[in-house]
Amino acid sequence: MSGLKTVVLLGALSGLFLTVGTVLGGQSGLVIAFGIAVVMNIGSYWFSDKIVLKMYRAQEVSAGHRLYDMTARLARRAELPMPKVYVIPDMSPNAFATGRNPQHAAVAATEGIMRLLSDSELEGVMAHELAHVKNRDILISSVAATIGAAITMLAQFAMFFGGGRDRENGPSPIALIATMLLAPIAASLIQMAVSRSREFVADRTGAQIAGSPLGLAQALKRLEAGSKQIPMDANQATAHMFIVSPLTGKGFSSLFSTHPPTQARVDALMRLQFGA
């Protein structure tokens, strides 16, 4: 099922990419966009995790580090291969998992989250990230981040340069404006469609791995407040990967949030605890 979802996502995001290329460059734009899409699809499968980790300047840590040792205990409990463990040099509290399968997975947490949370809370967060690995969410999440970012950049190119076609055969202003506005929104909608429900599932699986939902429930409440106090300079195309949204937009931008409301997640975890 996860493989099918990945194929569908690749097809949908590639279709958006081709559409933007056609609007900006006509037939030649379509051909160029097709070539880029082929390379991007292959690269996103094999290298999306490395791209995202490099984007956030993540540094790998080893045995003896608090985060590594905690993740190792949880991975054994979840009967998962040991993932690579990274620390992101950012004081905004957050974490994510990436990779193409459990054998090639990585988890990353910011310096801010390690300072903010207690051991039990941080265990809940890392168990949640390992749940994404166990549920095989990580490939589709990483691919969405890579291709979504490319679509957004292409639309920004249109905004600043107006496309590459000549004036006589150039795109209509309406088509150009539609591309600039709708391409990033469409990419966000696709990411949101594959993201919101999986957070509830990962919360539930993470609570099982940690042995209790209480640590994760408390962590989510503290992360909600902490991420607002110290916003993260995050790429919108990767927002769906984090345990809580790193974006602090309100109003119109909140319509495209890739995460369900934090309180709804906390309530679901507390129902697990008390069997309601």
Phi, psi and omega per residue, in radians:
M1 nan -0.732 3.140
S2 -1.117 -0.624 3.101
G3 -1.115 -0.711 3.115
L4 -1.119 -0.744 3.116
K5 -1.067 -0.682 3.141
T6 -1.126 -0.760 3.126
V7 -1.082 -0.768 3.133
V8 -1.087 -0.758 3.141
L9 -1.124 -0.786 3.108
L10 -1.020 -0.754 3.140
G11 -1.122 -0.767 -3.103
A12 -1.153 -0.814 -3.121
L13 -1.224 -0.621 3.083
S14 -1.145 -0.668 3.092
G15 -1.067 -0.720 3.069
L16 -1.074 -0.741 -3.125
F17 -1.084 -0.760 3.137
L18 -1.149 -0.674 3.126
T19 -1.090 -0.783 3.113
V20 -1.091 -0.735 3.117
G21 -1.071 -0.681 3.130
T22 -1.168 -0.756 3.137
V23 -1.080 -0.694 -3.079
L24 -1.389 -0.586 -3.009
G25 -2.312 0.182 3.132
G26 1.111 -2.507 -3.113
Q27 -1.094 -0.732 3.127
S28 -1.168 -0.648 3.089
G29 -1.113 -0.650 3.109
L30 -1.117 -0.767 -3.127
V31 -1.106 -0.792 3.128
I32 -1.100 -0.789 3.140
A33 -1.093 -0.633 3.116
F34 -1.109 -0.786 3.116
G35 -1.068 -0.753 3.121
I36 -1.131 -0.710 -3.120
A37 -1.093 -0.701 3.122
V38 -1.079 -0.861 3.129
V39 -1.077 -0.709 -3.088
M40 -1.163 -0.690 3.134
N41 -1.139 -0.753 3.117
I42 -1.149 -0.806 -3.124
G43 -1.136 -0.654 -3.101
S44 -1.202 -0.534 3.104
Y45 -1.208 -0.800 -3.032
W46 -1.533 -0.505 -2.960
F47 -2.208 0.106 -3.072
S48 -1.032 -0.654 -3.140
D49 -1.119 -0.764 -3.140
K50 -1.150 -0.639 3.134
I51 -1.105 -0.817 -3.101
V52 -1.180 -0.740 3.131
L53 -1.104 -0.703 3.113
K54 -1.184 -0.610 3.132
M55 -1.007 -0.616 -3.103
Y56 -1.820 0.263 3.059
R57 0.948 0.659 -3.102
A58 -1.186 2.439 -3.131
Q59 -2.008 2.237 -3.121
E60 -1.255 2.460 3.079
V61 -2.103 2.874 -3.044
S62 -2.271 -3.016 -3.106
A63 -0.959 2.441 -3.076
G64 1.796 -0.348 3.070
H65 -1.468 2.469 -3.103
R66 -0.918 -0.808 -3.069
L67 -1.204 -0.712 -3.140
Y68 -1.105 -0.874 -3.078
D69 -1.109 -0.685 3.107
M70 -1.116 -0.786 -3.136
T71 -1.122 -0.669 3.133
A72 -1.077 -0.754 3.115
R73 -1.087 -0.773 -3.105
L74 -1.208 -0.652 3.127
A75 -1.116 -0.703 3.082
R76 -1.101 -0.736 -3.137
R77 -1.129 -0.604 -3.135
A78 -1.498 -0.056 -3.111
E79 1.020 0.829 3.129
L80 -2.022 2.630 2.976
P81 -1.062 2.610 3.138
M82 -1.174 2.082 3.086
P83 -1.378 2.863 2.955
K84 -1.250 2.593 -3.066
V85 -2.142 2.300 -3.074
Y86 -2.249 2.625 3.018
V87 -2.009 2.306 3.127
I88 -1.713 2.198 -3.113
P89 -1.337 1.275 -3.114
D90 -2.558 2.379 -3.092
M91 -1.488 -0.124 3.037
S92 -1.286 2.260 -3.041
P93 -1.368 2.054 -3.139
N94 -2.923 3.007 -3.135
A95 -2.813 2.759 3.054
F96 -2.706 2.910 3.034
A97 -2.119 2.637 -3.141
T98 -2.622 3.066 -3.110
G99 2.165 2.977 -3.093
R100 -1.720 -0.282 3.085
N101 -2.937 3.003 -3.103
P102 -1.040 -0.449 3.127
Q103 -1.380 -0.298 3.139
H104 -2.300 1.037 -3.067
A105 -1.954 2.782 3.054
A106 -2.521 2.544 3.012
V107 -2.116 2.554 -3.099
A108 -2.410 2.486 3.101
A109 -2.411 2.587 -3.136
T110 -1.414 2.787 3.031
E111 -1.059 -0.601 -3.120
G112 -1.094 -0.687 -3.104
I113 -1.228 -0.584 3.129
M114 -1.237 -0.512 3.087
R115 -1.364 -0.552 -3.030
L116 -1.401 -0.695 -2.934
L117 -1.712 2.619 2.995
S118 -1.308 3.020 -3.132
D119 -1.061 -0.774 -3.104
S120 -1.158 -0.638 3.110
E121 -1.211 -0.767 3.128
L122 -1.149 -0.632 3.055
E123 -1.052 -0.717 3.097
G124 -1.060 -0.714 3.136
V125 -1.154 -0.829 -3.105
M126 -1.200 -0.548 3.041
A127 -1.131 -0.677 3.063
H128 -1.049 -0.781 -3.133
E129 -1.162 -0.677 3.068
L130 -1.162 -0.503 3.065
A131 -1.108 -0.683 3.066
H132 -1.073 -0.661 3.091
V133 -1.144 -0.836 -3.104
K134 -1.095 -0.675 -3.130
N135 -1.459 -0.001 3.114
R136 1.045 0.709 3.035
D137 -1.456 -0.322 -2.853
I138 -1.220 -0.606 -3.128
L139 -1.159 -0.878 -3.100
I140 -1.106 -0.604 3.116
S141 -1.169 -0.767 -3.119
S142 -1.197 -0.710 3.124
V143 -1.112 -0.752 3.118
A144 -1.047 -0.695 3.137
A145 -1.113 -0.787 -3.079
T146 -1.152 -0.872 -3.071
I147 -1.313 -0.617 3.079
G148 -1.053 -0.703 3.108
A149 -1.125 -0.673 3.137
A150 -1.145 -0.714 3.124
I151 -1.124 -0.758 3.124
T152 -1.080 -0.729 3.127
M153 -1.129 -0.657 3.123
L154 -1.141 -0.702 3.102
A155 -1.164 -0.633 3.081
Q156 -1.162 -0.601 3.052
F157 -1.046 -0.742 3.108
A158 -1.085 -0.681 -3.110
M159 -1.121 -0.727 -3.047
F160 -1.519 -0.525 -3.031
F161 -2.042 -0.158 3.065
G162 1.221 0.357 3.124
G163 1.479 3.006 -3.048
G164 -1.934 0.238 -3.087
R165 -1.635 2.760 -3.123
D166 -1.318 2.905 -3.013
R167 -1.142 -0.654 -3.064
E168 -1.141 -0.714 -3.098
N169 -1.952 0.315 -3.054
G170 -1.241 2.904 3.138
P171 -1.187 2.661 3.105
S172 -1.214 2.622 3.113
P173 -0.986 -0.630 -3.131
I174 -1.140 -0.760 3.133
A175 -1.120 -0.679 -3.131
L176 -1.150 -0.781 3.116
I177 -1.105 -0.714 3.127
A178 -1.073 -0.697 3.122
T179 -1.115 -0.810 -3.115
M180 -1.057 -0.671 -3.045
L181 -1.539 -0.726 -2.956
L182 -1.537 -0.501 -3.102
A183 -1.063 -0.873 3.104
P184 -1.109 -0.629 3.132
I185 -1.146 -0.759 3.137
A186 -1.094 -0.741 3.103
A187 -1.072 -0.718 3.127
S188 -1.127 -0.676 -3.138
L189 -1.126 -0.691 3.111
I190 -1.151 -0.755 3.105
Q191 -1.069 -0.728 -3.125
M192 -1.114 -0.658 -3.106
A193 -1.105 -0.578 -3.113
V194 -1.660 0.031 -2.989
S195 -1.922 -0.791 -2.931
R196 -1.077 -0.867 -3.081
S197 -1.175 -0.572 -3.095
R198 -1.206 -0.395 3.112
E199 -1.168 -0.703 3.098
F200 -1.120 -0.729 3.132
V201 -1.127 -0.755 3.135
A202 -1.156 -0.618 3.066
D203 -1.061 -0.790 -3.112
R204 -1.161 -0.803 3.124
T205 -1.142 -0.674 3.118
G206 -1.099 -0.673 3.106
A207 -1.106 -0.632 3.097
Q208 -1.171 -0.721 3.139
I209 -1.158 -0.748 -3.121
A210 -1.264 -0.406 -3.118
G211 1.662 -0.112 3.129
S212 -2.867 2.527 3.081
P213 -1.463 -0.155 -2.986
L214 -1.179 -0.719 -3.134
G215 -1.079 -0.792 3.138
L216 -1.170 -0.705 3.133
A217 -1.051 -0.809 3.118
Q218 -1.145 -0.686 3.140
A219 -1.088 -0.738 -3.116
L220 -1.069 -0.701 3.121
K221 -1.136 -0.722 -3.133
R222 -1.251 -0.610 3.124
L223 -1.209 -0.630 3.107
E224 -1.022 -0.801 -3.141
A225 -1.277 -0.743 -3.076
G226 -1.147 -0.653 -3.130
S227 -1.227 -0.424 3.077
K228 -1.389 -0.617 3.118
Q229 -1.223 -0.666 3.127
I230 -2.193 1.507 -3.117
P231 -1.100 2.658 3.138
M232 -1.795 2.428 3.076
D233 -1.433 1.318 -3.014
A234 -1.826 2.568 3.027
N235 -1.274 2.262 -3.083
Q236 -1.013 -0.557 -3.112
A237 -1.181 -0.310 -3.140
T238 -1.840 0.044 -3.023
A239 -1.050 -0.600 -3.084
H240 -1.160 -0.283 -3.078
M241 -1.349 -0.453 -3.013
F242 -1.395 2.742 -3.107
I243 -1.174 -0.617 2.935
V244 -2.220 2.637 -3.081
S245 -1.060 2.243 3.093
P246 -1.399 -0.102 -3.105
L247 -1.631 2.438 -3.053
T248 -1.962 0.302 -3.103
G249 -1.131 2.581 3.097
K250 -2.140 3.071 3.101
G251 1.188 -2.234 -3.036
F252 -1.044 -0.736 -3.089
S253 -1.133 -0.488 -3.124
S254 -1.202 -0.311 3.105
L255 -1.107 -0.426 -3.071
F256 -1.864 0.443 3.091
S257 -1.101 2.368 3.140
T258 -1.513 -0.010 -3.098
H259 -2.085 2.527 2.997
P260 -1.216 2.856 3.121
P261 -0.998 2.375 -3.100
T262 -1.031 -0.700 -3.112
Q263 -1.107 -0.607 3.098
A264 -1.139 -0.636 3.100
R265 -1.194 -0.740 3.116
V266 -1.090 -0.763 3.141
D267 -1.058 -0.725 3.135
A268 -1.123 -0.692 3.108
L269 -1.161 -0.676 3.141
M270 -1.206 -0.544 3.062
R271 -1.147 -0.594 3.055
L272 -1.095 -0.733 -3.091
Q273 -1.125 -0.745 -3.030
F274 -1.821 0.060 3.044
G275 1.164 0.454 -3.116
A276 -1.444 nan nan
